[in-house]
Amino acid sequence: MKKEYCGMPMRFAHTGVTQYAPENSLEAFKKAAELGCEGIEMDINLSGDGEIIITHNSNMGYMTFEKHQDALKDMTAAQIKEFDIPYRNALKFKYPPIPWTEASGGTRCPVPENHPESRVTHLITFPEFDEWLSTVDYDLTVEVEFKATGMCERADEVLAASKNVSRYIFFSGNMDVLEEMQEHYKAKGKPEGLRLGANIRFINEKTMEFVRRSDLYEVGLNNEAFTKEDVDMLANMGIKVFSNLGDYEEWWAQLAPLGVTGFKTNYPDAYTEWWLNQQK
């Protein structure tokens, strides 16, 4: 059931709700939808046979607790999907560590090998995610972070068969990927409804030069690295600001006054509980 959150910014579950299932897994995304998050942020990489895989890293090490080091580029999508992804990968704190200012953000908590959690899941492809997204019965926005170059053509093929184009924001934090993305869609044109973003992290001369010459719906900025004046400046350019994490009370209190549109969080449950308590 959706929580009755009616404030700003939009809550983007960073790689899904990772207290309940491994990051970037379908189960973690389903939990975000169950909680009524306005958005999901996910990562994509490319398999050796050219399929888009939803995962952060270019090899299987992180998701298998280093049990397997196989590179995605050396495997087919079918082979990648055979790897067991332990649910032990999901066992972070339900709420940010205390004190809040020492919150570990996306750092996975070490879990003993003999932990009783024995469930596993498997990585999925972008087409499989898109099929699931079609079943979500409210306006769920999805930030898709391209972790490597060479994926635009396959992403376009997926969008050509999708009913969800207007739900997606394609972005990256890698400048080479961002340049490729901008050049690709400038040459070919964007699918109708698709939005583009850029995780520039900081406002400086270099990043603003890119912003001014690019087609952008939003930019990502690190917590405490920008001001209300920065948000207003970008708004005057027609660009929204999404905050990168910052999972502690002091930052949460600043989000609405700063005027950011979206907020990536590893703790959507905790943030929502905190926000509702502020309304009492």
Contacts in CASP RR format, 6 or more apart in sequence:
PFRMAT RR
TARGET T0000
AUTHOR 0000-0000-0000
METHOD contacts of the structure
MODEL  1
MKKEYCGMPMRFAHTGVTQYAPENSLEAFKKAAELGCEGIEMDINLSGDG
EIIITHNSNMGYMTFEKHQDALKDMTAAQIKEFDIPYRNALKFKYPPIPW
TEASGGTRCPVPENHPESRVTHLITFPEFDEWLSTVDYDLTVEVEFKATG
MCERADEVLAASKNVSRYIFFSGNMDVLEEMQEHYKAKGKPEGLRLGANI
RFINEKTMEFVRRSDLYEVGLNNEAFTKEDVDMLANMGIKVFSNLGDYEE
WWAQLAPLGVTGFKTNYPDAYTEWWLNQQK
1 34 0 8 1.000
2 35 0 8 1.000
2 36 0 8 1.000
2 138 0 8 1.000
3 35 0 8 1.000
3 36 0 8 1.000
3 272 0 8 1.000
3 276 0 8 1.000
4 276 0 8 1.000
5 11 0 8 1.000
5 36 0 8 1.000
5 272 0 8 1.000
5 275 0 8 1.000
5 276 0 8 1.000
7 256 0 8 1.000
7 275 0 8 1.000
8 255 0 8 1.000
8 256 0 8 1.000
8 259 0 8 1.000
8 260 0 8 1.000
8 261 0 8 1.000
8 262 0 8 1.000
9 242 0 8 1.000
9 243 0 8 1.000
9 255 0 8 1.000
9 256 0 8 1.000
9 259 0 8 1.000
9 260 0 8 1.000
9 261 0 8 1.000
9 262 0 8 1.000
9 263 0 8 1.000
10 38 0 8 1.000
10 39 0 8 1.000
10 141 0 8 1.000
10 261 0 8 1.000
10 262 0 8 1.000
10 263 0 8 1.000
11 37 0 8 1.000
11 38 0 8 1.000
11 39 0 8 1.000
11 262 0 8 1.000
11 263 0 8 1.000
11 265 0 8 1.000
11 268 0 8 1.000
11 271 0 8 1.000
11 272 0 8 1.000
12 37 0 8 1.000
12 38 0 8 1.000
12 39 0 8 1.000
12 40 0 8 1.000
12 41 0 8 1.000
12 141 0 8 1.000
12 143 0 8 1.000
12 242 0 8 1.000
12 262 0 8 1.000
12 263 0 8 1.000
12 264 0 8 1.000
12 265 0 8 1.000
13 28 0 8 1.000
13 29 0 8 1.000
13 31 0 8 1.000
13 32 0 8 1.000
13 35 0 8 1.000
13 37 0 8 1.000
13 39 0 8 1.000
13 40 0 8 1.000
13 41 0 8 1.000
13 265 0 8 1.000
13 268 0 8 1.000
14 41 0 8 1.000
14 106 0 8 1.000
14 245 0 8 1.000
14 264 0 8 1.000
14 265 0 8 1.000
14 266 0 8 1.000
15 23 0 8 1.000
15 24 0 8 1.000
15 28 0 8 1.000
15 41 0 8 1.000
15 42 0 8 1.000
15 43 0 8 1.000
15 56 0 8 1.000
16 23 0 8 1.000
16 24 0 8 1.000
16 25 0 8 1.000
16 28 0 8 1.000
16 29 0 8 1.000
16 31 0 8 1.000
16 32 0 8 1.000
16 40 0 8 1.000
16 41 0 8 1.000
16 42 0 8 1.000
17 28 0 8 1.000
17 31 0 8 1.000
17 32 0 8 1.000
17 35 0 8 1.000
17 37 0 8 1.000
17 268 0 8 1.000
17 269 0 8 1.000
18 28 0 8 1.000
18 90 0 8 1.000
18 92 0 8 1.000
18 106 0 8 1.000
18 266 0 8 1.000
19 90 0 8 1.000
19 91 0 8 1.000
19 92 0 8 1.000
19 93 0 8 1.000
19 94 0 8 1.000
19 267 0 8 1.000
19 269 0 8 1.000
20 27 0 8 1.000
20 28 0 8 1.000
20 31 0 8 1.000
20 90 0 8 1.000
21 27 0 8 1.000
21 28 0 8 1.000
21 30 0 8 1.000
21 31 0 8 1.000
21 87 0 8 1.000
21 90 0 8 1.000
21 121 0 8 1.000
22 28 0 8 1.000
22 63 0 8 1.000
22 85 0 8 1.000
22 86 0 8 1.000
22 87 0 8 1.000
22 89 0 8 1.000
22 90 0 8 1.000
22 121 0 8 1.000
23 56 0 8 1.000
23 89 0 8 1.000
23 90 0 8 1.000
24 42 0 8 1.000
24 43 0 8 1.000
24 54 0 8 1.000
24 55 0 8 1.000
24 56 0 8 1.000
24 123 0 8 1.000
25 85 0 8 1.000
25 121 0 8 1.000
25 122 0 8 1.000
25 123 0 8 1.000
25 124 0 8 1.000
26 121 0 8 1.000
26 124 0 8 1.000
26 128 0 8 1.000
26 129 0 8 1.000
26 132 0 8 1.000
27 121 0 8 1.000
28 90 0 8 1.000
29 40 0 8 1.000
29 42 0 8 1.000
29 129 0 8 1.000
29 132 0 8 1.000
30 132 0 8 1.000
32 39 0 8 1.000
32 40 0 8 1.000
32 140 0 8 1.000
32 268 0 8 1.000
33 40 0 8 1.000
33 136 0 8 1.000
33 138 0 8 1.000
33 140 0 8 1.000
35 268 0 8 1.000
35 269 0 8 1.000
35 272 0 8 1.000
36 138 0 8 1.000
36 140 0 8 1.000
37 140 0 8 1.000
37 268 0 8 1.000
38 139 0 8 1.000
38 140 0 8 1.000
38 141 0 8 1.000
38 262 0 8 1.000
39 140 0 8 1.000
39 141 0 8 1.000
39 142 0 8 1.000
39 143 0 8 1.000
40 140 0 8 1.000
40 141 0 8 1.000
40 142 0 8 1.000
40 143 0 8 1.000
41 142 0 8 1.000
41 143 0 8 1.000
41 145 0 8 1.000
41 264 0 8 1.000
42 54 0 8 1.000
42 129 0 8 1.000
42 142 0 8 1.000
42 143 0 8 1.000
42 144 0 8 1.000
42 145 0 8 1.000
43 54 0 8 1.000
43 55 0 8 1.000
43 56 0 8 1.000
43 145 0 8 1.000
43 147 0 8 1.000
44 52 0 8 1.000
44 53 0 8 1.000
44 54 0 8 1.000
44 55 0 8 1.000
44 126 0 8 1.000
44 144 0 8 1.000
44 145 0 8 1.000
44 146 0 8 1.000
44 147 0 8 1.000
44 151 0 8 1.000
44 155 0 8 1.000
45 52 0 8 1.000
45 53 0 8 1.000
45 55 0 8 1.000
45 56 0 8 1.000
45 57 0 8 1.000
45 58 0 8 1.000
45 72 0 8 1.000
45 147 0 8 1.000
45 148 0 8 1.000
46 52 0 8 1.000
46 53 0 8 1.000
46 72 0 8 1.000
46 73 0 8 1.000
46 148 0 8 1.000
46 150 0 8 1.000
46 151 0 8 1.000
46 154 0 8 1.000
47 53 0 8 1.000
47 72 0 8 1.000
47 73 0 8 1.000
47 75 0 8 1.000
47 76 0 8 1.000
47 77 0 8 1.000
47 80 0 8 1.000
48 72 0 8 1.000
48 73 0 8 1.000
48 74 0 8 1.000
48 75 0 8 1.000
48 76 0 8 1.000
48 77 0 8 1.000
49 76 0 8 1.000
49 77 0 8 1.000
50 77 0 8 1.000
50 154 0 8 1.000
51 76 0 8 1.000
51 77 0 8 1.000
51 125 0 8 1.000
51 126 0 8 1.000
51 154 0 8 1.000
52 125 0 8 1.000
52 126 0 8 1.000
52 127 0 8 1.000
52 151 0 8 1.000
52 154 0 8 1.000
52 155 0 8 1.000
52 158 0 8 1.000
53 72 0 8 1.000
53 77 0 8 1.000
53 80 0 8 1.000
53 123 0 8 1.000
53 124 0 8 1.000
53 125 0 8 1.000
53 126 0 8 1.000
54 123 0 8 1.000
54 124 0 8 1.000
54 125 0 8 1.000
54 126 0 8 1.000
54 129 0 8 1.000
55 63 0 8 1.000
55 72 0 8 1.000
55 123 0 8 1.000
56 62 0 8 1.000
56 147 0 8 1.000
57 63 0 8 1.000
57 147 0 8 1.000
58 71 0 8 1.000
58 72 0 8 1.000
58 73 0 8 1.000
58 147 0 8 1.000
58 148 0 8 1.000
59 69 0 8 1.000
59 70 0 8 1.000
59 71 0 8 1.000
59 72 0 8 1.000
60 68 0 8 1.000
60 69 0 8 1.000
60 70 0 8 1.000
60 72 0 8 1.000
60 80 0 8 1.000
60 83 0 8 1.000
61 67 0 8 1.000
61 68 0 8 1.000
61 69 0 8 1.000
61 70 0 8 1.000
63 83 0 8 1.000
63 85 0 8 1.000
63 89 0 8 1.000
63 123 0 8 1.000
64 83 0 8 1.000
64 84 0 8 1.000
64 85 0 8 1.000
64 86 0 8 1.000
65 86 0 8 1.000
65 88 0 8 1.000
65 89 0 8 1.000
65 113 0 8 1.000
68 83 0 8 1.000
70 83 0 8 1.000
72 80 0 8 1.000
77 125 0 8 1.000
80 123 0 8 1.000
81 122 0 8 1.000
81 123 0 8 1.000
81 124 0 8 1.000
81 125 0 8 1.000
82 122 0 8 1.000
83 122 0 8 1.000
83 123 0 8 1.000
84 120 0 8 1.000
84 121 0 8 1.000
84 122 0 8 1.000
85 120 0 8 1.000
85 121 0 8 1.000
85 122 0 8 1.000
85 123 0 8 1.000
86 117 0 8 1.000
86 119 0 8 1.000
86 120 0 8 1.000
87 117 0 8 1.000
87 118 0 8 1.000
87 119 0 8 1.000
87 120 0 8 1.000
87 121 0 8 1.000
88 111 0 8 1.000
88 115 0 8 1.000
88 117 0 8 1.000
89 108 0 8 1.000
89 111 0 8 1.000
91 109 0 8 1.000
91 111 0 8 1.000
91 115 0 8 1.000
91 117 0 8 1.000
92 106 0 8 1.000
92 108 0 8 1.000
92 109 0 8 1.000
92 266 0 8 1.000
93 104 0 8 1.000
93 109 0 8 1.000
93 267 0 8 1.000
94 267 0 8 1.000
94 269 0 8 1.000
94 270 0 8 1.000
95 267 0 8 1.000
95 269 0 8 1.000
95 270 0 8 1.000
96 103 0 8 1.000
96 104 0 8 1.000
96 105 0 8 1.000
96 247 0 8 1.000
96 248 0 8 1.000
96 266 0 8 1.000
96 267 0 8 1.000
96 270 0 8 1.000
97 103 0 8 1.000
97 104 0 8 1.000
99 248 0 8 1.000
100 247 0 8 1.000
100 248 0 8 1.000
100 249 0 8 1.000
100 250 0 8 1.000
101 248 0 8 1.000
101 250 0 8 1.000
103 246 0 8 1.000
103 247 0 8 1.000
103 248 0 8 1.000
103 267 0 8 1.000
105 245 0 8 1.000
105 246 0 8 1.000
105 247 0 8 1.000
105 266 0 8 1.000
106 245 0 8 1.000
106 266 0 8 1.000
111 117 0 8 1.000
126 144 0 8 1.000
126 154 0 8 1.000
126 155 0 8 1.000
126 158 0 8 1.000
127 158 0 8 1.000
127 161 0 8 1.000
130 158 0 8 1.000
130 162 0 8 1.000
130 164 0 8 1.000
133 140 0 8 1.000
133 142 0 8 1.000
133 164 0 8 1.000
133 167 0 8 1.000
134 162 0 8 1.000
134 163 0 8 1.000
134 164 0 8 1.000
139 167 0 8 1.000
140 167 0 8 1.000
141 167 0 8 1.000
141 168 0 8 1.000
141 169 0 8 1.000
142 164 0 8 1.000
142 167 0 8 1.000
142 168 0 8 1.000
142 169 0 8 1.000
143 169 0 8 1.000
143 171 0 8 1.000
143 242 0 8 1.000
143 264 0 8 1.000
144 155 0 8 1.000
144 168 0 8 1.000
144 169 0 8 1.000
144 170 0 8 1.000
144 171 0 8 1.000
145 171 0 8 1.000
145 172 0 8 1.000
145 173 0 8 1.000
145 199 0 8 1.000
146 152 0 8 1.000
146 155 0 8 1.000
146 170 0 8 1.000
146 171 0 8 1.000
146 172 0 8 1.000
146 174 0 8 1.000
146 177 0 8 1.000
146 181 0 8 1.000
147 172 0 8 1.000
147 174 0 8 1.000
147 177 0 8 1.000
148 174 0 8 1.000
148 177 0 8 1.000
149 174 0 8 1.000
149 176 0 8 1.000
149 177 0 8 1.000
149 180 0 8 1.000
150 180 0 8 1.000
152 180 0 8 1.000
152 181 0 8 1.000
152 184 0 8 1.000
152 185 0 8 1.000
153 184 0 8 1.000
155 170 0 8 1.000
156 188 0 8 1.000
156 191 0 8 1.000
159 165 0 8 1.000
159 168 0 8 1.000
159 191 0 8 1.000
159 194 0 8 1.000
160 191 0 8 1.000
165 191 0 8 1.000
165 192 0 8 1.000
165 193 0 8 1.000
165 194 0 8 1.000
166 192 0 8 1.000
166 193 0 8 1.000
166 194 0 8 1.000
168 194 0 8 1.000
168 195 0 8 1.000
169 195 0 8 1.000
169 196 0 8 1.000
169 197 0 8 1.000
169 217 0 8 1.000
169 218 0 8 1.000
170 181 0 8 1.000
170 194 0 8 1.000
170 195 0 8 1.000
170 196 0 8 1.000
170 197 0 8 1.000
171 178 0 8 1.000
171 181 0 8 1.000
171 196 0 8 1.000
171 197 0 8 1.000
171 198 0 8 1.000
171 199 0 8 1.000
171 218 0 8 1.000
171 220 0 8 1.000
172 178 0 8 1.000
172 181 0 8 1.000
172 198 0 8 1.000
172 199 0 8 1.000
173 198 0 8 1.000
173 199 0 8 1.000
173 200 0 8 1.000
173 201 0 8 1.000
175 210 0 8 1.000
178 198 0 8 1.000
178 210 0 8 1.000
178 214 0 8 1.000
179 210 0 8 1.000
181 196 0 8 1.000
182 196 0 8 1.000
182 214 0 8 1.000
182 215 0 8 1.000
185 194 0 8 1.000
185 196 0 8 1.000
185 215 0 8 1.000
186 215 0 8 1.000
190 196 0 8 1.000
190 215 0 8 1.000
195 217 0 8 1.000
195 218 0 8 1.000
196 214 0 8 1.000
196 215 0 8 1.000
196 216 0 8 1.000
196 217 0 8 1.000
197 216 0 8 1.000
197 217 0 8 1.000
197 218 0 8 1.000
197 219 0 8 1.000
197 220 0 8 1.000
198 210 0 8 1.000
198 211 0 8 1.000
198 214 0 8 1.000
198 216 0 8 1.000
198 218 0 8 1.000
198 219 0 8 1.000
198 220 0 8 1.000
199 219 0 8 1.000
199 220 0 8 1.000
199 244 0 8 1.000
200 207 0 8 1.000
200 210 0 8 1.000
200 211 0 8 1.000
200 219 0 8 1.000
200 220 0 8 1.000
200 221 0 8 1.000
201 207 0 8 1.000
201 220 0 8 1.000
201 221 0 8 1.000
201 222 0 8 1.000
201 225 0 8 1.000
201 244 0 8 1.000
202 221 0 8 1.000
202 222 0 8 1.000
202 225 0 8 1.000
202 226 0 8 1.000
203 221 0 8 1.000
203 225 0 8 1.000
203 226 0 8 1.000
203 230 0 8 1.000
211 219 0 8 1.000
211 234 0 8 1.000
211 237 0 8 1.000
211 239 0 8 1.000
212 237 0 8 1.000
216 239 0 8 1.000
217 239 0 8 1.000
217 240 0 8 1.000
218 239 0 8 1.000
218 240 0 8 1.000
218 241 0 8 1.000
218 242 0 8 1.000
218 261 0 8 1.000
218 262 0 8 1.000
219 234 0 8 1.000
219 239 0 8 1.000
219 240 0 8 1.000
219 241 0 8 1.000
219 242 0 8 1.000
220 241 0 8 1.000
220 242 0 8 1.000
220 243 0 8 1.000
220 244 0 8 1.000
221 230 0 8 1.000
221 241 0 8 1.000
221 242 0 8 1.000
221 243 0 8 1.000
221 244 0 8 1.000
222 243 0 8 1.000
222 244 0 8 1.000
222 245 0 8 1.000
223 243 0 8 1.000
223 244 0 8 1.000
223 245 0 8 1.000
223 246 0 8 1.000
223 251 0 8 1.000
224 246 0 8 1.000
224 251 0 8 1.000
226 241 0 8 1.000
226 258 0 8 1.000
227 258 0 8 1.000
228 257 0 8 1.000
228 258 0 8 1.000
228 259 0 8 1.000
230 241 0 8 1.000
231 241 0 8 1.000
231 258 0 8 1.000
231 259 0 8 1.000
231 260 0 8 1.000
234 240 0 8 1.000
234 241 0 8 1.000
235 241 0 8 1.000
240 260 0 8 1.000
240 261 0 8 1.000
240 262 0 8 1.000
241 258 0 8 1.000
241 259 0 8 1.000
241 260 0 8 1.000
241 261 0 8 1.000
241 262 0 8 1.000
242 260 0 8 1.000
242 261 0 8 1.000
242 262 0 8 1.000
242 263 0 8 1.000
242 264 0 8 1.000
243 251 0 8 1.000
243 255 0 8 1.000
243 258 0 8 1.000
243 260 0 8 1.000
243 262 0 8 1.000
243 263 0 8 1.000
243 264 0 8 1.000
244 264 0 8 1.000
245 264 0 8 1.000
245 265 0 8 1.000
245 266 0 8 1.000
246 252 0 8 1.000
246 265 0 8 1.000
247 265 0 8 1.000
247 266 0 8 1.000
247 267 0 8 1.000
247 270 0 8 1.000
247 271 0 8 1.000
249 274 0 8 1.000
252 271 0 8 1.000
252 274 0 8 1.000
252 275 0 8 1.000
253 278 0 8 1.000
255 263 0 8 1.000
263 271 0 8 1.000
265 271 0 8 1.000
END
